Amino acid sequence: MALNLWQLKVIKTPHYKVFYPPGYHQPAIELAYYLETYHDSVINLIGYDPGTICVGIQDLGLLTTGFADPISNRIIVMASIPLPYDFYIGSLRNWWRLVGIHEFTHISHLRMVYGWNRFLYYLFGAATLPNMISPGWIIEGITVFTESQYVPYEGRLNDGLYHDYMKVLTYYDRVPSLTEITYYPYEFPLDNIYLFGGTLFDYINHRYGRHMLGKFLRAYSSKACRVPILPYFDLDHIARYTFGKSWPTIWKDWRSHLRTSRYKFNGIRLTNDGWYVACPVMKDGKIFYLRRYGYKGAPLHTEQVWTLTTYDIETGQEKSLLTNLPFMPLLSVEGDSLYYVIYKLRFGYPNTYDDGWGYESELWVYNLHTGERHPILQDALCCFTVDDGTIYYAKNCGHMCDIYKYEGDRITHISHHNANIGELIATPVGLIVSYKRYNTSWNIGILDQQTRTIKPLIATPWVEKSPILQDSLLFYTANYGKTYRIYAYSLNSGHIYRVCNTGVALYPIPRGDTLYYVSLYPEGFDLTKVKLTLIRLDTSSLYCLEEEIPQLPSFNKSIAIRTGHFVEDCIPLVIPQVRLPIAYYNMMTGWNIGLLTYSNDVMGYSTLLTYWGYSLKTHKITPYLELSVMLPVPISWTVIYDAGLSMEVHIPYHRTLSSLWRHGSISLSYNKGMVGAELQLDFSSGMNYYCFTIGNRGVDYWTDITIQRHLPTHRIWVRFSRGYGHPHSSKVEIGGLHHYFTVECELPYRVFKLHKGWWNPNLYIEDIFLIPFAYYAQIGGHTSRWMLGLLVSPELGILYQPRIVAPTFGIAYTSEANWQILFEIRVPTLSKRSNQPHYRVYPR
């Protein structure tokens, strides 16, 4: 069921308040245990105790994440355990420990205040936290470093893939500059600030000592004067004080250090598209796989797309079968049927993150001859396999799992296990699984058909996954020695062989004496092949690091565990976390001075924004209050008092991700005597997006139809509007109230991938777009106005923030036979209305 405020439960430890839904008591205890266990260690490393922290547990279904909010001093964690194909998580033994350490590091770092900044913080609140004005590679780099310090086989720096990618970049001489990682252009890898920041901090740890990291962060947080446009007086000043060198010099030293690393690659690259590749399977000389890539169709507007692709190993030709579906990285092929899984939304999950909707999965089958496809099964399955038409699938719940069989429209429960299962493979010897017991890595085993238990086959402290059987050899991927390679396990002798001793190797597909696999390149992952050879592996080296003893968390008796009340979730709402003095000029009231405050609760149900202004001309105080509340989930209420009362009720509805209709919402409003309503429906088909909106407020009414077509380098955006009121356009000024019909069209096209920046002054230009546009308006049924023009829009990164603004300028020819100069500042989307261009907010 959806999570409502009054259902919350609370447990309190000396340093944390953990809020959780009914049924999540054990995860709450586990998260609180690991937060308390590593609390002092993280503080000793970072150098700051942020006080009592509020922590919320929510559930998104099959998707998982976590985030820290330093403004409100809170952490939110999703309950699902990451699966083996979640490479961005890295090596994982306990999700609650990993995410707890990571997010608490954020809070300790970003809420750090020393020196004169303490005065600013106490006066103005969390908006003046100094460490928040930092590059992303510092903010995420220190957390990646910290999460990897306490358990030998856990964390992204202990996983190996990050260090492998740095070796790949060095091998191809593609290590980016310091400015490039600060403003990280929209390219592979998408987790670049985690990768570059984490590996850089790891280098600093070995070069200067771990204590120097905390010294730098403390020194930076005590610097009261921020000059992010000139790092020479800002970041570099603190770096010279701490390390004796500026950041560009440290970066140069690190690049020189990387050149001493050894990297060997002798595979043959088969594809050249890069980005992310997952779950390749082979049938009749063709490899079927999923690829996820990103693109930009307009300034400041990024998208990601999944494609289901086939590669013919004889001709080398690629063909896209399905595009822009919400694929899960799971595939299986049998006969003429290709099975794939997509995410499915269902209401009733305990979260406010997605309005109470959670992600489940739906299994589809695609006919390789006819191209027809249809759904088979919907459930919260996390992996599956097909054996002679029978589908076996697994569902995880906490640290446990159930395996089911789907045959002839009938579901049968097979077995229950005290482990998570991430992969299932049907073989002649039985079901082979990638499984994970409590506080262990992913290992490989086989399901005993008699006892219905998992019998370990390969179970070391390292990650072992992606099993595939050929004859008596079980091929799999492992990160032995913090390097991802492909290995083979003999079912006859029990010996382990190294199969691919070249580059990064994932997802093995053996075929005769050739091994096909996925390797890593500067542009991302691609299909690769190499001659299959077997080299006997000495397994004694796999246990060289001390391993923890898997045991359930148990608090020391000296730590008092108390329960709380759901009302405690609302206490932060009445304590302003941001207090900013504001001054502005108004034609009616002259100069105004006042105080703006902002606060929110722990779990995301409510926010409160207030402004108390005093007019120097009229000597009157003007209050403004805006309270947003989600109650009950998913209905949100916004109440505003501004010389009168207004209110809006918003009711969202999320449709299945794979259907034509994807999202809808109804909004009802009351604004100082005027009643309004709006209905919005979003549709999608492939790379085409459609939106329909109809609404009215008072005497105004409007009907909008928006069409978008996304292409790799550009998009087409068209909007048709019909209504009564004030036509909305940023280019043509039309005063008064009218019956109107308008058509607006933009065709943004990326003409330059400039990717040029400077460290001093700190500025980055990413891409430059040309935007031909047209606007037509018919006013009152007889007066027509139109405009044709061309805009130039460069994407700028400033203040250590990428793609934060796009100053757009151009020229247009109007219906009045005039040439008009245009200029506007475009910023990333601030509106949830998808029928509008992403960079604008149109007031209704």
C-alpha positions in Angstrom: 0.0 0.0 0.0 1.1 3.6 -0.5 3.0 5.2 2.4 1.0 7.9 4.2 2.2 10.1 7.0 0.3 8.6 9.9 1.6 5.1 9.1 5.3 6.0 9.7 7.2 4.2 12.4 10.4 5.6 14.0 13.4 4.1 15.8 16.0 6.4 17.4 19.6 5.8 18.2 22.2 8.2 19.7 22.9 9.8 16.3 19.9 9.0 14.0 16.2 8.9 13.7 15.1 6.3 11.2 11.6 6.6 9.7 10.2 3.6 7.9 6.9 2.1 6.6 5.1 -0.8 8.3 6.8 -4.1 7.4 10.3 -2.6 7.1 11.4 -2.8 10.8 14.3 -5.2 10.1 15.8 -3.1 7.3 15.4 0.0 9.6 17.3 -1.8 12.4 20.0 -2.9 9.9 20.4 0.5 8.4 20.6 2.1 11.9 23.1 -0.5 13.0 25.5 0.2 10.2 25.1 4.0 10.5 26.0 3.8 14.2 28.8 1.3 13.6 30.7 3.5 11.1 29.6 6.9 12.5 32.8 7.7 14.3 35.0 6.3 11.6 33.5 8.5 8.9 33.6 11.6 11.2 37.3 10.9 11.9 38.0 10.7 8.2 35.9 13.7 7.0 36.4 15.8 10.1 32.9 17.0 11.1 30.0 15.7 13.2 26.7 17.0 11.7 24.6 16.1 14.8 21.4 14.1 14.8 20.4 13.0 11.3 16.9 12.0 10.1 16.9 8.9 7.8 14.0 7.7 5.7 13.4 4.3 4.2 11.2 4.1 1.1 10.5 1.4 -1.6 10.6 1.9 -5.3 10.2 -1.8 -6.2 12.9 -3.1 -8.4 14.8 0.2 -8.6 17.1 1.3 -5.9 18.9 4.5 -5.0 19.8 6.7 -2.1 20.3 10.4 -1.7 21.5 12.9 0.9 19.9 16.3 1.5 22.4 18.5 3.4 19.9 21.4 3.5 17.5 19.4 5.7 20.2 17.2 7.3 18.4 14.0 6.1 19.1 10.8 4.1 16.6 8.8 2.0 17.3 5.2 1.1 15.4 2.8 -1.2 14.9 -0.7 0.1 15.6 -2.9 -2.9 19.0 -4.8 -3.1 20.9 -3.9 -6.2 21.3 -6.8 -8.7 24.5 -8.1 -10.4 24.0 -6.0 -13.5 24.0 -2.8 -11.5 27.7 -2.1 -12.3 27.4 1.5 -11.2 27.0 0.3 -7.6 30.3 -1.6 -7.6 31.1 -4.6 -5.4 28.3 -5.1 -2.8 28.1 -7.2 0.2 25.5 -5.3 2.3 23.4 -2.6 0.6 22.4 -0.9 3.9 26.0 -0.6 5.0 27.3 0.7 1.6 24.5 3.2 1.1 24.6 4.3 4.7 28.3 5.1 4.7 28.0 6.8 1.3 25.1 9.1 2.2 26.4 9.9 5.7 29.7 10.9 4.2 27.7 13.4 2.0 26.1 14.8 5.1 29.3 15.1 7.1 31.1 16.7 4.2 28.5 19.1 2.9 27.2 20.3 6.3 30.8 21.0 7.5 31.2 24.6 8.8 34.3 26.1 10.4 35.6 29.6 11.0 33.5 32.6 10.0 31.2 30.3 8.1 29.7 29.2 11.4 28.3 32.8 11.9 26.9 32.8 8.3 25.3 29.4 8.9 23.6 30.3 12.2 22.3 33.5 10.7 21.1 32.4 7.2 20.8 28.6 7.5 21.9 25.8 5.3 21.9 27.9 2.1 25.4 29.2 3.2 27.0 25.8 3.7 30.4 26.4 2.1 31.3 22.9 0.8 28.2 22.8 -1.4 30.0 25.2 -3.7 32.3 22.4 -4.9 32.9 20.5 -8.1 31.0 17.2 -8.4 34.2 15.2 -8.4 34.9 16.4 -4.9 31.4 15.9 -3.6 31.0 12.4 -5.0 34.7 11.5 -5.0 35.1 11.6 -1.2 32.0 9.4 -0.8 33.3 6.8 -3.2 36.6 6.8 -1.4 35.0 6.5 2.0 32.6 3.7 1.1 35.6 1.6 0.0 37.6 2.0 3.2 36.0 -0.4 5.7 35.2 -3.7 4.0 37.9 -5.3 1.7 35.5 -6.5 -1.0 32.9 -3.7 -0.9 32.8 -0.3 -2.5 33.6 1.0 -6.0 37.3 1.3 -5.5 37.5 -2.3 -4.3 35.4 -3.4 -7.3 38.1 -2.7 -9.9 36.0 -1.4 -12.8 36.8 2.3 -12.0 40.5 1.6 -11.9 40.2 -0.5 -15.1 38.5 2.4 -16.9 41.3 4.8 -15.9 43.8 2.3 -17.4 41.7 2.1 -20.6 41.8 5.9 -20.9 45.5 6.0 -20.3 46.1 3.2 -22.8 44.3 5.2 -25.5 45.7 8.5 -24.2 42.2 9.8 -23.5 42.4 10.9 -19.8 40.3 14.1 -19.6 41.4 17.5 -18.3 40.5 18.8 -14.9 38.1 21.2 -16.5 36.4 18.4 -18.4 35.7 16.3 -15.3 34.5 19.4 -13.5 31.9 20.1 -16.1 31.6 16.4 -17.4 30.1 16.8 -20.9 27.1 14.5 -21.6 29.2 11.4 -22.7 30.1 8.0 -21.4 30.5 7.4 -18.5 27.4 8.9 -17.0 28.8 8.4 -13.4 32.0 10.3 -14.3 32.2 12.5 -11.2 32.0 9.3 -9.1 34.7 7.6 -11.2 37.2 10.4 -11.7 36.6 11.8 -8.2 36.9 8.4 -6.4 40.1 7.3 -8.3 41.7 10.8 -7.8 41.0 10.7 -4.0 42.4 7.2 -4.0 45.6 8.5 -5.6 45.8 11.4 -3.1 45.4 8.9 -0.2 48.4 6.9 -1.4 50.5 10.0 -2.3 49.8 12.4 0.6 48.1 10.2 3.3 44.4 9.8 4.2 44.5 12.5 6.9 45.2 15.1 4.3 41.8 14.6 2.7 40.0 15.7 5.9 42.5 18.5 6.3 41.6 19.8 2.8 37.8 19.6 3.5 38.1 21.4 6.8 40.2 24.1 5.4 37.8 24.6 2.5 34.8 24.8 4.8 36.4 27.5 6.9 37.1 29.8 3.9 34.4 32.5 4.1 35.0 34.1 0.7 34.0 32.0 -2.2 35.5 32.8 -5.7 34.4 29.8 -7.8 34.9 31.7 -11.0 38.6 32.0 -10.2 39.8 28.7 -8.6 43.3 30.2 -8.2 41.9 32.1 -5.2 39.5 29.4 -4.2 40.1 25.6 -4.6 43.7 26.0 -5.6 44.4 28.3 -2.7 43.2 25.6 -0.2 45.0 22.9 -2.2 48.3 24.7 -2.0 47.8 25.2 1.7 47.0 21.5 2.2 49.0 19.6 -0.4 51.6 22.2 -1.4 50.3 22.1 -5.0 47.3 23.5 -6.9 44.6 21.1 -8.3 45.9 21.4 -11.9 49.3 20.3 -10.7 47.9 17.4 -8.7 45.9 16.4 -11.7 49.0 16.5 -13.9 50.9 14.4 -11.4 48.1 11.9 -11.3 48.1 11.5 -15.1 51.8 10.9 -15.0 51.2 8.2 -12.3 48.5 6.6 -14.4 51.0 6.1 -17.3 53.0 3.7 -15.0 50.0 1.3 -14.9 50.0 -1.8 -17.1 47.1 -2.6 -19.4 47.1 -5.3 -22.0 44.5 -5.6 -24.8 44.6 -8.0 -27.8 40.9 -8.6 -28.5 39.1 -7.6 -31.7 36.5 -4.9 -31.4 33.3 -5.8 -33.2 31.0 -2.8 -32.6 31.8 0.8 -32.2 28.8 2.4 -30.6 30.0 2.6 -27.0 27.9 3.6 -24.0 26.4 0.7 -22.1 25.9 -2.9 -23.3 24.1 -5.6 -21.2 23.1 -9.2 -21.4 24.3 -10.5 -24.8 22.9 -13.9 -25.8 23.7 -15.9 -29.0 21.4 -17.8 -31.3 22.2 -19.1 -34.9 25.3 -17.0 -35.3 23.6 -13.8 -34.1 24.3 -12.0 -30.8 21.3 -10.2 -29.3 22.0 -7.6 -26.7 20.8 -4.4 -25.0 22.5 -1.0 -25.4 21.8 2.1 -23.5 23.0 5.4 -24.8 22.5 9.1 -24.2 21.9 12.0 -26.5 21.0 15.7 -26.5 18.1 16.9 -28.7 18.1 20.5 -27.5 20.2 22.8 -25.3 20.4 21.6 -21.7 18.1 18.7 -22.5 19.5 15.2 -22.2 17.8 11.8 -22.8 18.7 8.1 -22.5 17.5 5.4 -24.8 17.6 1.6 -24.6 17.7 -0.4 -27.8 17.4 -4.2 -28.4 20.0 -4.9 -31.1 21.2 -7.9 -33.0 24.8 -8.4 -34.4 25.5 -10.9 -37.1 28.9 -12.4 -36.5 29.3 -13.5 -40.1 28.5 -10.2 -41.8 29.3 -7.8 -38.9 26.0 -6.1 -39.5 23.9 -4.6 -36.7 20.2 -4.2 -36.6 17.9 -2.5 -34.1 14.9 -4.6 -33.2 13.2 -2.4 -30.6 13.9 1.1 -29.4 13.1 3.3 -26.5 11.4 0.8 -24.2 12.1 0.7 -20.5 14.2 -2.5 -20.7 15.6 -4.4 -17.7 19.0 -5.9 -18.6 17.6 -9.4 -19.0 17.4 -11.5 -22.2 16.9 -15.1 -23.1 16.5 -16.8 -26.5 15.0 -20.2 -27.4 14.0 -21.3 -30.8 12.4 -18.4 -32.7 11.5 -16.6 -29.5 13.5 -13.8 -27.9 12.4 -13.0 -24.4 13.0 -9.6 -22.8 11.8 -7.8 -19.7 10.6 -4.2 -19.3 9.8 -2.2 -16.2 6.2 -1.8 -15.3 4.7 0.7 -12.9 2.2 -0.2 -10.1 0.7 2.0 -7.5 0.9 1.1 -3.8 4.6 1.2 -3.0 5.6 3.0 0.2 7.4 6.0 -1.2 6.9 9.7 -1.9 9.8 9.7 -4.4 7.5 8.6 -7.3 4.1 9.5 -5.8 3.5 5.9 -4.4 4.3 4.1 -7.7 6.9 1.4 -7.8 8.7 -0.5 -10.5 7.8 -4.1 -11.3 8.6 -6.1 -14.4 6.8 -7.6 -17.4 8.1 -10.4 -19.5 7.6 -10.2 -23.2 8.4 -12.5 -26.2 9.5 -11.3 -29.6 9.2 -13.5 -32.6 12.4 -13.4 -34.6 10.7 -14.3 -37.8 7.6 -12.2 -37.8 8.7 -9.3 -35.6 5.5 -9.7 -33.5 5.7 -9.3 -29.8 3.3 -9.8 -26.8 3.5 -9.8 -23.0 3.5 -13.1 -21.1 3.9 -12.4 -17.4 3.8 -9.5 -15.1 5.4 -9.7 -11.6 8.3 -8.3 -9.6 10.7 -10.8 -11.1 14.4 -9.9 -11.0 15.7 -12.6 -13.3 14.4 -15.4 -15.4 15.4 -18.2 -17.8 13.5 -20.3 -20.4 13.8 -24.1 -20.7 11.8 -25.9 -23.4 9.0 -23.3 -23.2 8.9 -23.3 -19.4 9.8 -20.0 -17.7 11.7 -20.0 -14.4 12.0 -16.7 -12.5 13.1 -15.4 -9.1 11.6 -12.7 -6.8 13.8 -11.2 -4.1 12.4 -9.9 -0.8 14.9 -8.5 1.7 17.7 -11.0 2.0 15.5 -13.9 0.8 14.2 -15.2 -2.5 11.6 -17.4 -4.1 11.8 -19.3 -7.4 8.7 -19.9 -9.5 7.8 -21.8 -12.6 5.5 -20.4 -15.3 4.1 -23.1 -17.6 0.8 -23.0 -19.5 -0.5 -19.9 -17.8 0.1 -21.5 -14.4 2.5 -20.3 -11.8 4.1 -22.8 -9.4 6.3 -22.1 -6.5 9.4 -24.2 -6.6 11.6 -23.2 -3.7 12.5 -20.6 -1.0 16.0 -19.5 -0.2 17.8 -17.4 2.4 19.7 -15.6 -0.3 19.1 -13.2 -3.1 19.2 -14.5 -6.7 20.3 -12.2 -9.5 20.7 -14.5 -12.5 19.1 -17.8 -13.6 20.4 -20.1 -16.3 18.7 -23.3 -17.5 21.3 -26.0 -18.4 21.2 -29.8 -18.9 22.7 -30.2 -15.4 20.0 -28.0 -13.7 19.3 -24.4 -12.9 22.5 -22.4 -12.4 22.1 -19.3 -10.3 24.1 -16.2 -9.4 23.2 -15.8 -5.7 24.2 -13.7 -2.7 23.9 -14.7 0.9 23.8 -12.3 3.7 27.0 -10.1 3.8 28.7 -12.0 1.0 29.4 -11.1 -2.6 27.6 -12.5 -5.6 28.6 -16.1 -6.2 27.6 -18.9 -8.5 25.8 -22.1 -7.5 23.4 -24.7 -8.8 19.9 -25.5 -7.6 19.8 -29.0 -6.2 16.7 -30.6 -7.7 16.1 -33.0 -4.7 16.7 -30.8 -1.7 15.7 -27.5 -3.5 18.7 -25.8 -2.0 21.5 -23.8 -3.6 24.7 -25.8 -3.9 27.8 -23.5 -4.2 29.9 -24.0 -7.3 32.2 -20.9 -7.2 32.0 -19.0 -4.0 35.0 -16.8 -3.2 34.9 -13.3 -1.5 35.0 -11.7 -4.9 32.2 -11.0 -7.3 31.2 -13.9 -9.6 28.4 -13.6 -12.1 27.1 -13.9 -15.7 27.4 -17.8 -15.8 27.0 -19.6 -19.2 27.6 -23.3 -19.7 29.4 -24.9 -22.7 29.9 -28.7 -22.5 31.4 -29.2 -19.0 32.9 -25.7 -18.7 31.0 -23.0 -16.8 32.1 -19.6 -18.1 31.6 -16.6 -15.8 32.8 -13.1 -15.0 34.7 -12.3 -11.8 36.7 -9.3 -10.4 39.6 -11.4 -8.9 42.4 -9.0 -7.9 40.1 -6.0 -8.6 40.1 -6.6 -12.4 37.1 -7.9 -14.3 38.1 -10.9 -16.5 36.3 -14.1 -17.8 37.0 -17.4 -16.2 35.8 -21.0 -16.6 35.0 -23.6 -14.0 35.2 -27.3 -14.9 32.2 -29.2 -13.6 34.3 -32.4 -13.9 37.5 -31.5 -12.2 36.5 -28.4 -10.1 39.4 -26.5 -11.5 39.2 -22.8 -12.4 40.8 -21.4 -15.6 41.5 -17.9 -16.7 40.0 -17.6 -20.2 40.4 -14.0 -21.2 43.6 -12.3 -19.9 43.2 -9.1 -21.9 41.5 -5.8 -21.1 38.2 -5.7 -19.3 36.0 -8.7 -20.0 32.3 -9.1 -19.2 29.4 -11.3 -20.3 31.1 -14.4 -21.8 29.6 -16.0 -24.9 31.8 -19.0 -25.9 31.4 -20.4 -29.5 33.8 -23.1 -30.5 37.4 -21.9 -30.1 36.3 -18.2 -30.0 35.1 -16.2 -27.0 32.7 -13.3 -27.6 32.4 -10.9 -24.8 31.8 -7.3 -23.8 34.9 -5.1 -23.3 35.5 -1.6 -22.2 36.8 1.3 -24.4 37.0 5.0 -23.9 33.6 5.5 -25.6 32.0 2.8 -23.5 31.3 -1.0 -23.8 31.3 -2.9 -27.1 31.2 -6.4 -28.3 34.6 -8.0 -28.7 36.1 -11.4 -29.6 39.3 -13.2 -28.8 40.7 -16.7 -29.3 39.6 -19.0 -26.5 42.5 -20.3 -24.4 42.5 -21.9 -20.9 45.1 -21.1 -18.2 44.9 -22.9 -14.9 44.3 -20.5 -12.0 45.9 -20.8 -8.6 42.8 -20.3 -6.4 44.8 -19.8 -3.2 45.4 -16.2 -4.2 41.6 -15.5 -4.2 41.5 -15.5 -0.4 44.4 -13.2 0.3 42.3 -10.5 2.0 40.6 -10.8 5.4 36.9 -11.5 5.1 34.2 -10.5 7.5 32.0 -13.1 9.2 28.4 -12.9 7.9 26.2 -12.2 10.8 23.0 -10.3 11.5 23.4 -6.9 13.1 23.1 -6.7 16.8 23.3 -3.5 18.8 25.6 -3.3 21.8 23.5 -3.2 25.0 25.1 0.2 25.8 23.3 1.7 22.8 19.7 2.6 23.6 17.2 2.0 20.9 14.0 4.0 21.3 10.8 4.3 19.3 9.2 7.5 18.2 6.0 9.0 16.7 5.2 9.8 13.1 4.6 13.4 14.2 8.4 13.7 14.5 8.5 13.6 10.7 6.9 17.0 10.6 9.1 18.8 13.2 11.7 19.9 10.7 8.8 21.6 8.7 8.4 24.3 11.4 12.2 24.9 11.7 13.4 27.0 8.7 16.4 25.4 7.2 17.0 28.3 4.9 16.8 32.0 6.0 17.7 34.5 3.3 17.4 38.3 3.3 15.7 39.5 0.1 15.6 43.0 -1.4 13.7 43.9 -4.6 12.0 46.9 -6.3 8.3 47.0 -7.3 6.6 49.8 -9.2 3.7 49.8 -6.8 5.4 49.4 -3.5 8.9 50.7 -4.3 11.8 49.0 -2.5 11.0 46.0 -0.4 13.2 44.2 2.1 12.3 41.0 3.8 13.2 37.5 4.8 12.6 34.3 2.8 12.5 30.9 4.7 12.3 27.3 3.5 11.8 24.0 5.3 10.5 20.5 4.6 9.7 17.3 6.5 11.9 14.2 6.5 10.1 11.8 4.1 9.1 14.4 1.5 5.4 14.9 2.3 5.5 18.6 2.7 7.5 21.9 2.1 6.9 25.3 3.5 8.1 28.5 1.8 7.5 31.9 3.4 8.4 35.5 2.7 7.9 38.4 5.0 8.4 41.7 3.1 8.5 45.3 4.3 7.8 48.1 1.9 10.0 51.2 2.4 7.4 53.2 0.5 4.1 52.1 2.1 5.6 51.0 5.4 3.4 47.8 5.2 4.4 44.2 5.9 3.4 41.8 3.1 3.3 38.1 4.0 3.6 35.3 1.5 3.1 31.6 2.6 3.2 28.5 0.4 2.6 25.1 1.9 2.7 21.9 -0.2 1.4 18.7 1.3 1.1 15.2 -0.2 -1.8 13.7 1.7 -2.9 11.1 1.0 -0.3 9.8 -1.4 -0.3 10.6 -4.4 -2.6 13.6 -4.1 -0.6 16.8 -3.5 -2.1 20.1 -2.2 -0.6 23.5 -2.5 -2.0 26.3 -0.4 -0.8 29.9 -1.0 -1.6 33.0 1.0 -0.6 36.2 -0.8 -3.1 39.0 -0.1 -5.7 36.3 -0.6 -6.1 32.6 -0.4 -5.4 30.2 -3.3 -5.2 26.4 -3.5 -4.3 23.8 -6.1 -4.9 20.0 -5.9 -2.8 17.8 -8.2 -3.7 14.2 -8.8 -1.1 12.2 -10.9 -1.6 8.9 -12.6 1.4 6.9 -14.0 0.4 4.5 -16.7 2.5 1.5 -17.8 5.9 2.6 -19.2 5.5 0.5 -22.3 2.1 1.6 -23.4 1.1 4.5 -25.7 -0.4 6.4 -22.8 2.3 6.9 -20.2 1.2 9.6 -17.7 -1.8 11.7 -16.8 -2.8 14.2 -14.2 -5.7 16.3 -13.1 -5.2 19.7 -11.4 -7.9 21.6 -9.6 -7.3 25.2 -8.4 -8.9 28.0 -6.5 -7.2 31.4 -6.8 -8.8 34.4 -5.1 -12.3 33.6 -6.2 -11.4 32.0 -9.5 -11.9 28.2 -10.0 -9.8 26.3 -12.5 -9.1 22.8 -13.7 -6.5 21.2 -16.0 -6.2 17.7 -17.5 -2.9 16.5 -19.0 -2.2 13.3 -20.9 1.2 12.2 -22.1 1.7 9.6 -24.9 4.8 8.0 -26.3 5.7 5.7 -29.2 9.3 4.9 -30.0 11.1 8.2 -30.3 7.9 10.2 -30.6 6.3 12.0 -27.7 2.8 13.6 -27.6 1.1 15.6 -24.9 -2.5 16.8 -24.7 -3.6 19.5 -22.2 -7.0 21.1 -21.7 -7.9 23.5 -18.9 -9.6 26.6 -17.7 -9.3 29.2 -15.0 -12.0 31.9 -14.6 -12.8 33.1 -18.1 -9.6 31.7 -19.5 -9.4 28.4 -21.2 -6.7 26.6 -23.2 -6.1 23.5 -25.3 -2.6 22.5 -26.1 -1.2 19.7 -28.3 2.5 19.1 -28.3 4.5 16.8 -30.6 8.1 16.0 -30.2 10.3 13.8 -32.4 13.7 12.9 -30.9 16.7 12.2 -33.1 20.4 11.6 -32.2 21.6 15.1 -32.8 18.4 17.2 -32.8 14.6 17.1 -32.2 11.5 18.6 -33.7 9.2 20.4 -31.3 5.7 21.6 -32.3 2.9 23.0 -30.2 -0.7 23.9 -31.2 -2.7 26.0 -28.8 -6.3 27.1 -28.9 -8.1 29.1 -26.2 -9.2 32.4 -24.7 -6.9 34.6 -22.6 -3.3 35.7 -23.1 -1.3 33.7 -25.7 1.9 32.5 -24.3 5.1 33.1 -26.2 8.6 34.2 -25.2 9.1 35.8 -28.6 5.9 37.7 -29.5 4.2 40.2 -27.1 0.4 40.1 -27.3 -1.4 42.1 -24.7 -5.0 41.7 -23.4 -7.4 38.8 -23.5 -8.3 37.3 -26.8 -9.6 34.2 -28.5 -6.5 32.8 -30.1 -5.0 30.0 -32.1 -1.2 29.6 -32.1 1.4 27.3 -33.6 5.0 27.3 -32.4 7.8 25.2 -33.8 11.5 24.7 -33.0 14.1 22.5 -34.6 17.2 22.7 -32.4 20.2 21.1 -34.0 23.6 20.5 -32.4 26.2 22.0 -34.8 29.3 22.0 -32.6 30.6 19.7 -29.9 33.0 22.3 -28.7 33.8 20.9 -25.3 36.2 23.7 -24.5 36.9 25.1 -21.1 39.3 26.9 -18.8 40.2 26.4 -15.2 41.1 30.0 -14.5 38.7 31.6 -15.2 36.4 28.7 -14.5 34.2 28.4 -17.6 33.1 25.6 -19.9 31.4 25.6 -23.3 29.9 22.2 -24.1 27.7 22.2 -27.2 26.4 24.9 -29.5 22.9 24.6 -31.0 21.3 26.3 -34.0 17.5 26.7 -33.5 15.4 27.6 -36.5 11.9 28.5 -35.2 8.6 29.7 -36.4 5.6 31.2 -34.6 2.1 31.9 -35.9 -0.8 33.5 -33.9 -4.3 34.2 -35.0 -5.9 36.7 -32.6 -9.7 37.3 -32.3 -10.3 35.3 -35.4 -9.0 37.9 -37.8 -5.7 39.4 -36.7 -2.6 37.3 -37.6 1.0 37.7 -36.4 3.9 35.5 -37.3 7.7 35.3 -36.9 10.5 33.3 -38.5 14.0 33.3 -37.1 17.2 31.6 -36.1 18.7 31.3 -32.6 22.2 30.4 -31.5 22.4 28.7 -28.1 25.7 27.7 -26.4 25.6 25.5 -23.3 27.7 27.0 -20.5 29.0 25.5 -17.3 29.9 27.9 -14.5 30.3 27.8 -10.7 31.4 24.2 -11.0 28.0 23.2 -12.4 27.7 21.7 -15.9 25.0 22.7 -18.4 23.6 25.3 -16.0 22.7 28.0 -18.5 22.3 28.6 -22.2 22.4 32.3 -23.2 20.4 32.3 -26.5 20.4 35.0 -29.0 19.3 35.4 -32.6 17.4 37.3 -35.2 13.8 37.0 -36.6 11.7 38.5 -39.4 8.1 39.4 -38.3 4.7 39.9 -39.9 5.2 43.7 -39.5 8.1 43.4 -42.0 10.7 44.1 -39.3 13.9 42.5 -38.2 14.0 41.8 -34.5 16.9 40.9 -32.3 16.1 38.2 -29.7 17.9 37.3 -26.5 16.8 35.0 -23.6 18.5 33.0 -20.9 17.6 29.3 -21.0 18.0 27.2 -17.8 17.2 23.5 -17.1 13.6 22.6 -16.6 11.8 24.0 -13.6 8.4 22.8 -14.6 6.8 19.3 -14.5 4.6 20.1 -17.4 6.1 18.0 -20.2 4.0 19.8 -22.9 6.3 22.8 -22.6 9.9 23.2 -23.8 12.2 22.0 -21.1 13.8 25.4 -20.5 10.6 27.5 -19.9 8.0 27.8 -17.2 4.8 29.3 -18.5 2.5 30.8 -15.8 -1.1 29.9 -16.2 
